[in-house]
Amino acid sequence: MTTQERLELIDQAIDNVLSNLQNGIEIKEYYIDNLKISKRSPFELISELRKMKKEIKKDANKNKPKQIHYYF
């Protein structure tokens, strides 16, 4: 799964929690990409999802090696 796809999933999760909250349904846990996020309130869940999104963006901006050479 690419970084962009993960960010889109997090945005969809936040929208889903907010729309269900408007309908009177409180979602307190969510599964994204085999990760379970469980909090006491929907607002804490949204906050945690936003933190996760920020960390994914920060990780994507890091310089990663293009190649790895093994010498034996």
Backbone as a ProteinNet text record, in pm:
[ID]
protein_1_A
[PRIMARY]
MTTQERLELIDQAIDNVLSNLQNGIEIKEYYIDNLKISKRSPFELISELRKMKKEIKKDANKNKPKQIHYYF
[TERTIARY]
84.2	0	89.2	59	140.4	103.7	188.8	166.3	37.9	15.4	-104.4	-231.1	-227.8	-343.9	-370.4	-263.6	-280.6	-340.8	-293.3	-347.2	-494.8	-531.6	-671.6	-758.1	-706.2	-780.6	-802.4	-701.7	-714.9	-817.7	-814.7	-913.6	-1055	-1070.2	-1201.6	-1246.9	-1153.2	-1186.9	-1233.2	-1163.5	-1202.6	-1342.1	-1365.9	-1497.8	-1606.4	-1573.4	-1669.8	-1705.2	-1605.5	-1629.9	-1714	-1683.2	-1759.5	-1903.9	-1923.8	-2060.9	-2143.5	-2081.6	-2154.5	-2182.8	-2092.4	-2113.7	-2232.2	-2248.2	-2362.5	-2493.4	-2487.5	-2607	-2631.8	-2545.9	-2564.1	-2494.2	-2409.5	-2336.4	-2192.5	-2146.4	-2009.2	-1918.6	-1818.2	-1718.8	-1596	-1554.5	-1441.7	-1320.3	-1334.5	-1218.6	-1229.3	-1112.8	-1107.9	-990.3	-1007.3	-900.9	-857.9	-728.4	-672	-543.3	-536.2	-413	-357	-444.7	-410.6	-364.8	-400.2	-373.3	-506	-514	-635.1	-610	-696.4	-688.7	-813.8	-795.6	-907.6	-889.6	-987.9	-983	-1112.6	-1115.7	-1233.2	-1345.6	-1311.6	-1415.7	-1382.8	-1483	-1458.3	-1360.7	-1361.4	-1270.7	-1125	-1101.6	-966.3	-925.1	-1019.9	-992.3	-952.9	-1025.4	-993.4	-856.5	-827.6	-697.6	-585.6	-605.7	-504.8	-487.5	-595.7	-587.3	-509.6	-531	-457.1	-308.7	-275.4	-135	-71.4	-146.3	-96.9	-72	-161.6	-147.4	-23	-1.2	115.6	244.9	248.7	368.3	394.4	289.5	306.6	363.9	314.3	367.5	514.1	546.8	684	777	731.8	811.2	831.3	730.7	740.5	840.9	861.1	952	1097.9	1124.2	1261.3	1335.7	1465.3	1548.2	1573.8	1533.9	1553.5	1654	1733.9	1833.3	1765	1821.2	1766.5	1816.5	1938.1	1998.6	2072	2085.8	2165.8	2267.9	2393.1	2498	2549.2	2557.5	2614.8	2749	2850.8	2982.7	3022.3	3063.8	3106.7	3250.3
-116.9	0	123.9	216.4	336.6	437.2	535.3	639.6	715.4	744.9	820.3	741.4	611.7	528.3	525.1	518.7	520.3	651.8	762.3	893.1	904.6	851	853.7	768.5	653.9	569.4	640.3	712.5	785.7	897.4	968.9	1074.2	1016.2	901.2	836.3	792.7	745.1	702.8	821.9	934.4	1054.9	1100.7	1101.6	1140.3	1044.4	915.8	815.3	835.2	859.6	881.5	1006.4	1113.7	1238.2	1224	1155.4	1139	1050.7	946.8	862.7	937.2	1024.7	1105	1199.7	1252.5	1339	1260.6	1131.4	1047	987.8	1019.2	970.9	839.6	793.6	668.2	702.7	653.9	681.5	564	590.9	491.2	519.5	419.3	438.5	356.9	269.6	195.9	179.9	168.9	164	77.6	6.1	-75.8	-14.8	14.4	64.7	-9.9	-74.1	-139.7	-232.7	-316.9	-413.5	-347.8	-223.1	-153.9	-122.8	-154.4	-125.7	-4.7	93.9	214	216	215.8	212.6	323.8	409.6	521.6	529.8	616.4	628.8	709	799.8	880.9	898.2	933.7	956.1	1070.4	1170.8	1283.5	1243.2	1155.6	1102.4	1016	941.6	858.9	945.9	1053.4	1144.6	1207.5	1246	1303.5	1204.3	1078.9	975.9	949.4	950.5	931.9	1046.5	1167.6	1283.4	1274.6	1226.9	1206.9	1102.1	995.7	888.8	941.7	1024.4	1083.8	1172.3	1250.6	1338.9	1257.8	1148.5	1063.9	995.5	954.1	891.4	991.9	1116	1220.2	1248.8	1254.5	1282	1169.1	1046	931.6	929.4	973.7	974.1	1078.3	1184.6	1291	1262.2	1157.5	1124.1	1071	1097.7	1043.6	895.7	814.3	671.1	625.5	527.5	480.8	418.1	447.1	392	250.2	223.3	92.5	50.8	-77.9	-130.1	-226.5	-204.8	-292.3	-379.9	-507.8	-602.1	-647.9	-637.1	-682.2	-799.3	-907	-1024.1	-1053.4
0	0	0	-87	-98.5	10.2	24.4	123.9	94.3	-31.4	-70.1	-37.6	-60	-28.5	121.9	201.2	347.2	394.2	337.1	374.9	337.7	221.8	180.6	273	316.4	410	543.5	589.1	715.4	700.2	586.8	563.5	559.4	495.4	490	629	710.3	846.8	929.9	917	991.4	947.5	816	765.1	813.8	817.7	862.7	1010.2	1092.6	1235.6	1255.3	1182.1	1196.1	1148.3	1034.8	984.7	1077.6	1133.1	1227.8	1357.6	1396.9	1517.2	1498.3	1377.7	1348.9	1355.2	1321.6	1325	1463.9	1560.1	1696.2	1725.4	1634.5	1653	1687.8	1802.3	1844.7	1806.9	1725.1	1689.6	1775.7	1851.9	1942.9	1903.7	1802.4	1753.6	1603.2	1540.3	1394.9	1352.5	1242.8	1185.5	1052.7	1041.1	915.8	889	775	730.7	839.4	895.1	1000.5	1130.5	1151.5	1277.2	1344.9	1473.2	1549.4	1637.1	1623	1705	1791.9	1922.4	2014.9	2119.3	2131.5	2225.7	2304.2	2406.2	2491.8	2428.2	2338	2274.9	2126.3	2047.4	1904.8	1878.2	1966.3	1946.8	1968.7	2065.6	2085.3	1967.4	1911.8	1794.5	1675.4	1653.2	1543	1564.5	1687	1718.6	1689.7	1727.5	1703.5	1553.9	1478.6	1333.7	1269	1316.7	1263.1	1296.4	1417.1	1452.7	1362	1336.8	1250.1	1108.6	1060.7	927.9	921.4	1027	1031.4	1030.9	1105.8	1110.8	977	908.9	777.1	678.5	683.4	595.2	626.3	755.9	795.7	751.7	763.5	722.3	570.7	496.9	350.3	302.1	378.8	338.1	371.7	448.3	483.7	361	359.3	252.1	279.2	185.8	199.7	95.2	128.3	31.3	-90.6	-207	-330.2	-353.9	-306	-324.8	-198.6	-183.9	-75	-137	-106.5	-157.7	-45	-73.2	22.1	-30.8	49.6	12.5	102.7	41.5	116.9	90.4
[MASK]
++++++++++++++++++++++++++++++++++++++++++++++++++++++++++++++++++++++++

